[in-house]
């Protein structure tokens, strides 16, 4: 060969040259179009769709346009998600499923413009009423519950047949199919009690009490419940009522406190102007009569009227602060604790009042109850400005003195307490006196003067300190020496005060009010 090209290369070159001239080049790969989005690719239109006229294409796009809901429907949806309309016990998922069901049903029946959406029940209220009906029926079971599938969706004929088959397994008692087929369930035999077993009666009693508590809670929270409290009226469908807070119409200045068992009646609720006059009257009566039973009942009624009308302002803060101070003065820690809890939420809304004063009370209160978890929360709520105030600084110094075991510093702070903190410190000062006496018996030998104990532990007189010592030990621990009464600080006295200290430092449980 003159050209020196191998025969196989010559044949390949000839083939490529022929392909160029003929125009039939076969690529060595399959072209694939790059994906530019995460959406599902649109299928290739068929010949029928390709032949669609422009007018038909325009009508198709118009039919696929998003449905424009009327303005009342959009306002209804906004009310559903408003924080004031949320109901405890109804989750957001349950509310959204019910909302979707209501709007879908109205759209399918062309009733979007026919329903009065301003008075239409909110979906969370519907869910709550469904739950109440289940709780009201003791034979109801979670099997087949209406909350199992709340979102309406179109199903195929196969899915429908499957649902019909699953429904066929349900008996009159709505028992799951496995409970019907497995008649000899060994585990159920083990946990089932005999009719005369006391444990069965206790379980039934507890379940009924829990159900009654849940019913009462739902009745109070249901804004559409009737004013009556009879079981027949509660079991019936709720009477249509406007949503939102109650607006009172009662003009009586004095009203006894009654625990609510249903939605409040506006005729028995006092509006804000009347409540202001009531507060002035109660302050005058407290200064004149000092009748705590009457004042506490009236303040609880006053607070109840504020709560049902959703009144949260500076006047509300003033009511809770005055009631808390009166409860402190009378040693009613149960009522004070209720006011203290509400005041913390009110102060968070920047509604005025005296937050630093009551933050100091909170710290002293948790020192008394020895609730260190709540103490950490109270300390975390303090700002640098709060820590510079006299009341909060005093409370923090009290906490520090007790943590360090510095009883000398503690009783100095006890004798110089701002505001009404001394009422709280009076509740645990005897406990700390026992701790101090236990330390004194270990540090001072062989005896110590009663006068020293009086001055060191904040007693008003030597007689008071001697009486306190005799309440926790025997008379032979005191003797008269060199013209002064002395406490023998031996091992016996140390053991007695140590035992009394351990008994006094048990966890404090606040149960109710006076």
Secondary structure, 3 states (H helix, E strand, C coil): CCCCCCHHHHHHHHHHHHHHHHCCCCCCCCCCCCCCCCCCCCCCCCHHHHCCCHHHHHHHHHHCCCCCCCHHHHHHHHHHHCHHHCCCCCCHHHHHHHHHHHHHHHHHCCCCCCCCCCCCCCHHHHHHHHHHHHHHCCCCCCCCCCCCCCCCCCCCHHHHHHHHHHHHCCCCCCCCHHHHHCCCCHHHHHHCCCCCCHHHHHHHHHHHHHHHHHHHHHHHHCCCCCCCCCHHHHHCCCCCCCCCCCCCCECCCCCCCCCCCCCCCHHHCECHHHHHHHHHHHHHHHHHHCCHHHHHHHHHHHHHHHHHCCCCCHHHHHHHHHHHHHHHHHCCHHHHHHHHHHHHHHHHCCCCCCHHHHHHHHHHHHHHHCCHHHHHHHHHCCCHHHHHCHHHHHHHHHHHHHHHCCHHHHHHHHCCCCCCHHHHHCCCHHHHHHHHHHHHHHHCCCEEEHHHHHHHCCCCCHHHHHHHHHCCCCHHHEEEECCEEEEECCHHHHHHHHHHHHHHCCCCCCCCCC
